């Protein structure tokens, strides 16, 4: 790669990271500000959760939707995803009602499902496998930045205006990023008649045992994470009497843990090797699950334990993405979109199981989480045999 190409790639990574911060802020804002949005709309919280549930069901279609990056080209797909997100969020300022919120959440999630796999596939095309972990990790900073920067700004806007204020701004800024990427990214190849269909790319994945194993791992570590994630707020409140402000501080700790995990991927995953990094991370998830009840005898200990738990998960999941990019190069976008679906399904399972386990104790959640992580480790060792 020439010096000029390297400079261009670095700028693209910065733009990707900013873009994903905007998208992920839009995706995550519904959770902490759910009560304020419900009050502003004059509806009950259950109405908002219905919209969240509808959004989550899109994950089932992620392999098909996200495969656009393989079928129509990386750049076209990325721009389509950003335009879809932008339209959905700008609608709210024109029509600030519950139906517009519903549409915004659906179109926002649809835009994310189209954009993310195409962007990751683009990086798979443009970076060597030996440096891909760092490239992917830089773009994943958009996840933790949403928590540390985006959500506090959203809260500031809602407090000084109304529930709808952040939506058009996110839509307009995302449109601006689409215009920037339009000029920054190279044109896709001219459409070919033999461009792979979804049936073809999905078939290539199904025939690849390592790809199926990697998707299973994504599902399992998502189950492991969500079975604790779903109850940590309730646990902190019940055990230590933490109120809303303190729970917000706990969320900041999680954001810092996510940032640290992404930073560690950028620093060592390429040198360590993707497969070994995922093995190390999965072991760390299991270990921190077992450690959490032991250190959580005080509020400070609980926050340290949660930091380690989220840190290990973020390191593992982000390390898994560059490993996936090389498993089926002919179906990169489809496989990465399938990864979104597997993760969403795993989170759904974890969210369903976690509260039932918590009726016994936190220990039940962490033992279950550790056991699922160990199962993911077995699948990884036996099923994924390549680390090119």
N, C-alpha and C positions, 0 to 999 in steps of 0.2 A: 504494500500500500504506500503510495507516494505521500510526501509531506502535505500536499494540498488536499489529498483525499482524507488524510488523517484529521486535518483541521475541520474539514466539512463534516466528518463523522462526529467529532467532538461537539460541534454546534448542534447537529441533529440530536445527539443524546441530551443536551441541555433543553432543547425545545420539547423533546419527548417527555422529559421529566416534568417540566412546567405544565405541559398539556395533561399529563396523568394526574398531577396535583389538582387541577381544575375538575377533571372528570371524577376523581375519587372523592373530592370534597362534596360534589353534587350527589354522589352515591351514598356517602356516609352521613350526611347532615340530617337525614330523617330520624336517625336513632336518638342522638342526644336532645334534639329539639322537637321531638314528637309531641310532647304536651303543649308547647307553645304554638306549634302549627295547628294542632287540633282546636285549641282555644280561638286562634285567629280565624279559623274557618267556621267556628260554631258547630263542630261535629264532635262525636266522642272518639276516644282513642282507638276503639275497635275499627272504626271506619278507616283510619289511617293504616292500621295493621293489615286490613284487607288489601289496600293498595300495595303494601310491602310484600304480602303473600303473592299477589298477582305478578309483581315484578320478579320475585324469586322463581316463579314457574318458567320464566324465559330461559333459565339455566338448562332446562331439558332440551331446548332447541339450539343451545350454544354450538354444538358440533356442526350443525347445518348452517346456521347464521355466520359463525366465525370462519367457515370454509371459504367465504367470499375472497379472502386474501389469496387463496390458491386459484380460484376460478376467474376472478376479474382483475387480479393484480394487487400488489401490496399497497401502492400509493392510492389507487382508486378506492380501495376498501377503507383505508385509513381516513381519507377525506369524507367518504360516505358516512362513516361512523361519527366523525366530529360534527358534520352537518345535522345528522339525526339527533344527536345530543343537544346541539344548539337550538334547533327548532323546538324541541320539547320543553326546554327551560325558558325560552323567550315567551312562549305561549302564556306563561303564568302572569306576566305583566299586562297582557292584553285582556286576560280573562281570569282574574284571581279568585277561582272557586275550587271546590273539591274536585270536580271533573278535570279541571286543568292540572291540578296536582297529580291526579291519577295518570293523566296522559304524560306529564313531565317525567314521572318515575319510570313509566314503561319505555318511553323513547330514550330516556337517559341510559337505562340499563341496556337497551338494544344498541345504542351507540357505543357503549363500553364493550359489549360482546363483539361488535364488528371491529373496533379499533385495536383493542389490546392484542389479540392473536396476530393480526396483520403486522403490527409494529414489531412484535417479538420475532415473527417469521422474517421480516425485513432485516433485523439485526442478525438473524441466523444466516441470511444470504450474504451479508456485507462484512461480517467479522469472522476471523478465524476461530475455530473451536477452542484454541488455547487461550483466547482473550475474551470469549463470549460471556463468561460469568461476570466479569467486571462491567461489561456493557449492559447486560440485563439488570444487574444490581443498581446501576445508576438510574435507569428508568423506574425501577421499583421504589426509589426514594419518593416517588409521587404518592405512594401509599402512606408512608409515615408523615410526609409533609402535609398531607390532608389533615391528619390528626393534630399535628403540632402548629400548623400555620393556618390552614384553610378553615377548620372548624371554629377556632377562636374568632376569626374575622367574621364568620357567619353569625356567631352569637352576638358580636358587636353590632352588626347590621340589623339583626332582628330586634335587639334591645332598643335601638335608636329609631327604628322605623316600624316595620311589621314583618309578619312571617314570610311574605312574598319577596321581600327586598333582595335576598341573595340570588334568587333564581335567574332573573334577567341578566344580572351581572355575570354569572357563571356562563350563561348562554352566549353573551356577546363576547366575552374573553375567549371562550372556546372557538367561536367563529373566527376571531382574530388569529388564533393559533393555526386554524385550518388554512387561512390565507397565507400565513408564513410558511407552512409546510408545502403549500402548493408550489411556491417558488423554490423552496430549499431542497425538496426531494427530486431525484431523477425520475424521468417519465418511465412508466411501466412499458414493458415490451408490447408491441402491437398485438392485439388479440389474435389468437390462433385457433383454428378449428379443433386442434387436438388438445386444447387446454383442458386439464383434468376436471371431470365433474365431481360432485360430492360423492357419488357412488364409487367412483374410482379411488379417490383419496381415502374414503372410509374403508374401502376394501383393503387398501395397502396397510392401513393401521391394524385392522383385524388379523391380517396375516403375519403381523410382526409381534412375536411373543414379548420382546422387551418393551415395546410400546404399551401393550396391554398391562404388563406388570407395572410400568411407570404410572399409568392411570389409576391402577389399584392402590399404589402407594399414595398418590395425591388424595384419593378418597379416604384412605385410612388415617392419614395424619390430620386431615380435616375433621374427621370424627373425633379423633383424640383431642384436638384443640378446642372444638366447639363444645364438647361435653363439660369442659371446665369454664370456657368463655361465657356460656349461657347463664352460669350461676354465680360468677365471681362478685357481681354487684350485690346480690342478695346475701351472699356469704359475708362480705365485708360489713354490710349493714347489720346483719344479725349478730355477728361475732364481736364487732368493735364499735357498733353504733355510729358508723360513718353516715353523714348526711350528704345532701346533694353536692355542696362545694367540695367536700373531701373526696367524694366519688369522682368528681371532675379531676381532682389531682391524681387519683388512681389511673384515670384514663390517660393523663399526660405521661405517667410512668410507662404505660403500655406503648404509647407513641414513641417514647425514647428507646424502649426495648426493640420496637420494630426498626427504628433508625439504626440502632446498633447492629442488629442482625443483618440488615442490608449492607451496612458498611463492612462487616466481616466478610460477607460474600465477595464484595468488590476487592477486598484485601487478600483473601487466601484461597477462594474456591478454585480459581484457575490453576494455581500452583499445587494445591493439594490433589486436584482431580475431582471432577463433578461427582462421580460415583462415591468416592471416599468421603467427600464432603457431606453427601446425603446420608451415608452410613453414620458418620460422626454426629450429625445433627439429630438423626433419629434416636441414637443412643442418648443424646443429651435431653431430648424430650422425655424419654422414659425416666431418666435419672431425676430431672427436675420435678416430674410428677410425684415421684416417691419422696422427694425432699420437701415439697411444698407443705404438707401437714406438719412436718417436724419443725420447720422454721417459723410457721405462722402462729406463734404463741403471742405475738404482739403485732400492733399495726405496722410498725416498721418492718418486722420480719415477714409479714404477709406481703407487703409491697415488694420487698426484695425477692421473695419467692415468685411472685407474679412476673416481675421483670425477667427473671431467668427463664420462666416458662415461655413467655412470649418471644424472648430473644432467641431461644433455641428453635421454636417453631418457625419464625421468620427466616432464620438462617437456612433451615432445612428446605422450606418451601421454595425460597428464591433460588437456592442451589439446584433444585429439581428442574427448574424451567430451562436453563441452558443445556442440561443433560438431555432433556426432551427434544430440543431443537435439532439434535443430530441423529435421533433414532430413526426417523422416517423423513429424510430431506424432501422427498417428492410430495409430502403431505404435511408440511410444517404447520401452516395456519390451521388446518383441520385438527391436527393433533393437539395444538396449543389451545384451540377452542374446546376440544374434548376435555382438556385439563380443567378448564373453567367449569364445565358441566360436572365432572367428577368431584371437584372441590365443593361445588354448590350442593350436590347430593350428599356428600359426606357431612357438610355443615348441617344440612337438614336432619340427618340421622342423629348427629351429636346433640342438636338442639332439642330433639324429641326425647332422647334417652337421659340427658343430663339432669333435668329436674326430678325425674323418678329416682335416680341414684342419690340426689342430694337429700331426699327424704330420710335416708339412712345417715349420711354424714359426708363431709368433704372428702374424707378418706375413700369412700366408695367411688366418688368421681375420679380421684387421682389414680387409684388402682386400675380402674377401667381404662383411663386414658393411657397409662403406662403399658397395659397389656395390648392395647390396640397399636401403640407405637412399636412394640416388639414384633407384633404380627407384620407391620409394614416393613420392619427391618428384615424379617425372614423372606418376604416377597422380594425385596430388593436384592438380597444376597443370592437367592436362587433364580430370580427371574430376569434381572438386568445384568447382562454379562459384558457389556461394552462400555468403554470410556475412551473414545477415540482421541 
